[in-house]
Each structure stands twice: as structure tokens, then as C-alpha cells.
Amino acid sequence: MSKLRVESFTISLDGFGAGPDQDLDNPLGVGGTSLHGWALSTKTFQKNLFGSDSGATGIDDDFATRGFQNIGAWILGRNMFGPVRGPWPDESWRGWWGDNPVYHGPVFVLTNHARAPLVMEGGTTFHFVTDGIASALAQARAAAGGQDVRLGGGVNVIQQYLREGLIDEMHIAIAPVLLGAGERLFEGINLPALGYACTRHESSPLATHVIFTRQ
């Protein structure tokens, strides 16, 4: 069976995976963008986000690259899709990424409010799932065609899948920044009790990369 993987999810030194007060001007919460300096500097992210051939190689880029390998579908929480809350007022919001999002495949967005699938350029289609995390995972696995499913976040969604023991592997990057407030990724989560162990760790000047595997 395909794996459910978290890749390149970054937390601060004080454990926050997002800053407070997410809005249109602060899609990752206040201060949240500072977490991702390691990723944005890599050749992989420069190519996928901006279509550029610039960017750094090395440890950070190696971890960024692995996050796109053998991925057939994605799962996102609604906050990762956009800042709109409650029932969809219309279908004008089409994501943070412009007309050609970085996913290039099927993306299953967890929400309490139904919306028709949204077809974008570059092969990305957003499907809006209203019947829970198990349904989203089943649909994503079916769409992935034997490849792995990447769980993009945010914090609350990762926590939900962790508590059910559904995540097979997590790559967490720890950035050398302090946020002071926001959403703590491992708040109330007992990783050893859930069967997770650290199976790899490497550091660069911009981040410490940790792999957790469910035993």
C-alpha cells in the first residue's frame, strides 16, 4: 500500500508550525514565512514555485527534492488552501499559488463545506472532501495510483492523522527561529506512544532535518 508522508513541514525552535492570525497578508500566520528560509533557498523550491533554475543544492535541497518523489496525490487542510472561513461565499478564491499551483496532481482539501472540484493549470485539481480524514485518505490513495500521498498540513490536519496512526513517515525541518505564538505541531501528541521513532537526522546552517517513522 502507498505511504502517507509529511514532507518539508517546518517548525520553529519553540515548536510552532504556523504563526498566529493567518489572513490574506499572512498566509502562514504572523512570522510564519520566516520558518521557510531553508526551503525557499533550494533549487527544488525555486523551480517548483517560480520556474527558476537558480537556488542552492546540498542537504536542504536533497530533503526538498525527496518530498516530491513518488507522490501521486496530496491532502491539505482548508487553511492551507486559503483564508476563507465558513461556507464558500462564491468560487472566486482559487488558492494561494496562482493559476498553476505547485502540486501538479490531485489535491484533496478537507472542509466542512461542499464545493465543486477546481481544475487548474499544470495538472492540479482540487477536490473538496466533507466527510473526514479517512475518506480523504481513501480518495487520495485511489487517485495516487500506487504512489504515495503527501500530507501538506496544516498543523491541525497533521495532528488528526497522527492521532489515528495513519502517517507512515514525517520529514520535519526545524528552523533556527522563534515565533513565540501560533500552532504547536506536537501539542498534546505523544509520538512514542503512537509508535513513532526518529530514524534519521541531518543539519544544515538553515535547518535541522528529522525523519520520524512509524514502527
N, C-alpha and C positions, 0 to 999 in steps of 0.2 A: 504494500500500500504506500501511496505517496506520503511524504512527511509534511507536517505543518511546521513552518520555520518562521522565527522572528529574525530579521537581519538588519544590521546597521541602526538599531534603535539606541539612541544616545541618552544617557542620564548625566546629571551634574554630580559633583563630588558629594553633595548633600542629598543625592538620591532622586532628584526631580527629573521626570521625563518630559515635562512641559511647564512653562511658566504660568502665572495666573492671568486671568482676564483676557482670554482669547477673543479676538474680534478681527474685523477685516484688515486692520492695520497691523495686528499682531497674531498671525495665523498659528504660531506656536506658543502663544501667551507672551506676556511681557518678559523680555530677556531670553526667550526660548531659542531664538536664532543663534545665540552665542554658543549653544551646545554643538552646533554642527560645522564648526570651522574645519575640523579634520576631514569631514566628508566633502564639503564644497570645494576643498583644495585638490581633490583627487582627479585624475584623468577620467575615471569612470563616471563620476558625477558631472564633470564639465561636459562630457559627451552626451550623457543622457538628459541633462537638464537644459543645456544651452547649445548643443550641437557643435561644441568647440573641440579642437584637437589639443588644446593646452591642458595643463593640470599635472600634478605630481604623481609619480609612481612610488612604489615601496610598500611598506606594511599597511598603511591606511588604504591605499588603492587595492591591495590584494584582498582586504576584507570587504571593501565596497564592491569589488568585482564578483566575489563569491555570492553576494546577495542577489545577483541577477542570474546565476547559473541554475539551470534545471527548474526554473519557475514557470508553471503553466497557468496560474491564476493567483489572484490577490484577494484578501479580505481587509476591509477598512471599517473603522467606526465612523459614525456620521460626522463627528467633529473633524476627522481627517479629510472629509470631502468638502466641508465648508462651514461657515459660521452661522448658517440659517438654523433657527430653532423652531420646534413645534411643527404644525402642518406646513407643507410647502405652499407658500403664497402663490407661486407660479413656477415655471420651469426655467427661469432666466439664469439661476445660478448653475454653472456647469463645471465647478471645481476650481482649485487654486492654480491650475497648470496651463491654462490657455487651451487652444483647440486641439493640441497634440500632446496629451499627457504622457508621463514617463512610463506608464505601465505596459502598453502595447499588448494587451491581452484582456481577458475578462476580469472584472473587479466587482466584488460583492460587498455592498455597503450596508451595514447594519443600521436599521432605523425603525422607529415606531410608526412611520407614516409612509404609505404606499406612494410609489412614483413609477412611471413607465421607464423601461431601460433607456439609457442615454448613450447613443453611439457617437464616438469621437473619431478624430483622425488618428492614423497610426495603429489601428487595430484595437484600441481601447474601447470597451463597452462597460458602462457602469450598470449593475443590476442592484436594485434596492430590495433588501430582504427584511421582511417584517415579522418573521416567525422564529427568530432566535439564532443563537450562535451555532447550534448543532445543524440546523438547516443550512445556514450559510456555508459551513464547512462541507457538508454533503454536496451542495451545489458546486462549490469551488473545486472539490476533488473530481467531480464528474466532468467539469469543464477543463480541468488541467490535463486530462488525457494521459494519466500515469506519471506526469511530472509533479513536482512539489508545489505546495500552496504557501505563499508568503503572507504572513500576518503583519500588516503595516502599522497597526496601532489604532487609536492612541492608547494611553495608559489604561483606562478603564476596560477597554476591549481585551488587551493582553491579560489583565488580571482575571477577567472572566474565563478565558481559555486556560489560563494557568490553574485556576482553582478546580477545573474539571480534568486536569491532567492531559489535555489534548495537544499541547505544544510538545513537539519532539525535540526541537533544538532551538536555542536562542543565542544570537550574537548581540551582546550588549557592549556598546562603547561608552567608556567613562571619560567625560571631558573634564579638563582641569579648570572648571568654572564653578562658581557658587550662585545659585538662584535665590535661596532663602525662602521661597514660597512656590506653590504650584501643586503639581500632582506627583506624588512619590510612587515610583513604579512598584516597589516591593512592600508598600504599606499593607500590613496585615497578611503578608504572604510568607508561608514557611516552606522555602524551597526544598530543604532536605526531606521534610515530611511528605512532600508531594513527589519525591523520587528524583529530584534534580541534583546534579553534581557538576562542578566546574571541571571541564575536560581539556581546556586549552586557555592560555592567556599570553598575550604579547603586548608590548608597549611601543609607541612612537612618541615623539615630542608633543603630539597634539591629542593623543588619546591612549587609554588602556583598553585593549580589546579582550573580552572574556566570552568564552563559549560555554553555555550550560546545556547539558544533555540529559534527557530523561532516561534513567536506567531501567 
